[in-house]
Amino acid sequence: MKMRKLFLFVLVAAPFLCMNAQTSETSSGKPTFLNTGGNWFLTVSGGISHLFSEGSGRLDLFDNVQPTVGLSLGKWMTPVWGLRLSATGAKLKGYTNWNETAGKESLWYKGINYPSPYSASDTYIPAGYYPNYVKETFLGKQKNDKDGNNGYLYDVPYISGGLDLLLNLSNAFCGYSPNRVFNFVVFGGIGYAHTFKDGDKGDGRTAVNNIMEKGGFIADFRLSDAINLGLEANALILPENFDRQVGGSNNHDVVANVMLGITYKFKPRNFVKADLKDQREIDALNNEINRLRDQNNELSKRPVSCPACPECAACPEPTVIKETKKVFDYLPKPVFFRINSSVIDDAQWSSIEEAVRYLRTTPDAKLKVTGYADKKTGTPAGNKKLSEKRAQAVYNAMVKKYNIDPSRIQTDFLGDEVQPFGENDWNRVVVFVKD
C-alpha cells in the first residue's frame, strides 16, 4: 500500500518537476514530431538491491543490501513514449529464523524429481519434517535478527530480463525540448527472472524460473547532447518461490533496486518538428499550377504573328523560325514525403490511387514517376539517392499493390537538382508526368 501511495504521489508531482528544469523554450501547442529513425540509447548502470521476502522484515533494511548491475537498450518512439529491453542481476540474500524453519508452516521449493528425503514427485519440502536436511541444503551463514533471535542468511543469485514501456512525463506535460536539463520518466513492464542453482548445495537447490512484473521511475539528467546521467528506482514483483522459501504472510517476493546509470544516445538523437501542409491547400495549389500549365500550353499553340512588310523587290521573304517547347502534363496530386524518408505516409496513398485510377481508365496511357529531394536538407549525393528511393517506393506500390503493368510506368529521380515547388519542404516529393 505504501508503494502504491508513493507511486501515485510521483505521478501527481511529476508535471511540476519540469517547470524549472529546462534551458530552452518548449514547443507550443501540440505539434507533430517525426522520428527520423534514431533516438536509440544504451544504458549501463550499477547500484544496490534488496530482497523483500518471508524473513526480510526481521532484519534492518541496510543489513541485507547487496550490489547489483543493469544493462538496457531502448528507443524513444515519440518524445513521450518509448520501449527498452532491460536486464538486472545480483547475488541477493534471503533470511529465515531457525525456530520458524523447524515449524511446520515453512515450505522450501526443490523442484520436481530432485533427490531429497521427501517424495520426489512433490515440488515443495516441509521444513518441519526434515529440519536438518533443509538447514544443510538451503541455509547459509548464521545471523541473529534485530530482536536477537537465531536465524540464517541464504544466497539467492538471480538474473532478470524484460520489456519496459517508458513514459516521459516532462515531455508529456511540458512539451518536447531536446535541451531540457531534467526529465522525469516512469515505466512498467513484464519479464522473466531466473534464480540460479547453487552449486555448493548440490541438487537440492534447483534453479527457479518465473514471470515477473516490473515498475519504477528514472530521474534523468542531461550532461551533453550524447550523454545522460539517470537515477533509477525500480521494483521486480515475483512469485513467492523466487527465493525458494514459501510461507508466512507474503504472497510475493519483491526485489527493490536503486541504480545510477550512464546513458549513451545514438545519432540521430532528436525529434524533428513536422511541417506538413494541409492537403486541401496542396490540392488547391496543384490545381492552380495545372491551370497555368494548361494556359501556357494553349498559348504555345497560337500562330506566331508577323507585322506586314512594305513591298520591296530587294526585300527577301522573312523567315519565320518557330520554337517548339515541350510542355509536360502532370497529374494533379503528387506524393509528399517526410524529411529524410522514403516511406509513404497513410495520407499520401490517395495520390497513388488517383494515378492508378488514371491508368486503369486510360488503357493506352503511361506515366513517368519522378522523385525529388529538398535542397536545404542533406547533400546532393544523398538527396539523389533519397529521390531514387522515393520514386522506387511509389513504383513498387503501383506495381505490387495495385498490379499495374510495369511497362506503363517509368521512373526518374533528380535529387535536389530541380526544385519543382517554391516552398522548400514541398520538394520532398514524387510527381506523376503523363507520357
Stockholm file with secondary structure:
# STOCKHOLM 1.0

chainA/1-435         MKMRKLFLFVLVAAPFLCMNAQTSETSSGKPTFLNTGGNWFLTVSGGISHLFSEGSGRLDLFDNVQPTVGLSLGKWMTPVWGLRLSATGAKLKGYTNWNETAGKESLWYKGINYPSPYSASDTYIPAGYYPNYVKETFLGKQKNDKDGNNGYLYDVPYISGGLDLLLNLSNAFCGYSPNRVFNFVVFGGIGYAHTFKDGDKGDGRTAVNNIMEKGGFIADFRLSDAINLGLEANALILPENFDRQVGGSNNHDVVANVMLGITYKFKPRNFVKADLKDQREIDALNNEINRLRDQNNELSKRPVSCPACPECAACPEPTVIKETKKVFDYLPKPVFFRINSSVIDDAQWSSIEEAVRYLRTTPDAKLKVTGYADKKTGTPAGNKKLSEKRAQAVYNAMVKKYNIDPSRIQTDFLGDEVQPFGENDWNRVVVFVKD
#=GR chainA/1-435 SS CHHHHHHHHHHHHHHHHTTTSCSSCCCCSCCCEECCSCCEEEEEEEEEEEEECTTGGGSCGGGGCEEEEEEEEEEESSSSEEEEEEEEEEEEEEEEEHHHHTSTTCEEECCSSCCCSSCTTCSEEETTTCHHHHHHHHCCSBCCCTTSCCEEEEEEEEEEEEEEEEEEHHHHHHCCCTTCSEEEEEEEEEEEEEECCCGGGGGGSCCEEEEEEEEEEEEEEECSSSEEEEEEEEEEEEEGGGGSEECSSCSEEEEEEEEEEEEEECSSCSCEECCCCCHHHHHHHHHHHHHHHHHHHHHHHSCCCCCCCCCCTTCCCCCCCCCCCCCCCBCSCCEECCTTCCCCCGGGHHHHHHHHHHHHHSTTCCEEEEECCCTTSSCHHHHHHHHHHHHHHHHHIIIIITCCCGGGEEEEECTTSCCCSSSGGGGSEEEEEEC
#=GC SS_cons         CHHHHHHHHHHHHHHHHTTTSCSSCCCCSCCCEECCSCCEEEEEEEEEEEEECTTGGGSCGGGGCEEEEEEEEEEESSSSEEEEEEEEEEEEEEEEEHHHHTSTTCEEECCSSCCCSSCTTCSEEETTTCHHHHHHHHCCSBCCCTTSCCEEEEEEEEEEEEEEEEEEHHHHHHCCCTTCSEEEEEEEEEEEEEECCCGGGGGGSCCEEEEEEEEEEEEEEECSSSEEEEEEEEEEEEEGGGGSEECSSCSEEEEEEEEEEEEEECSSCSCEECCCCCHHHHHHHHHHHHHHHHHHHHHHHSCCCCCCCCCCTTCCCCCCCCCCCCCCCBCSCCEECCTTCCCCCGGGHHHHHHHHHHHHHSTTCCEEEEECCCTTSSCHHHHHHHHHHHHHHHHHIIIIITCCCGGGEEEEECTTSCCCSSSGGGGSEEEEEEC
//
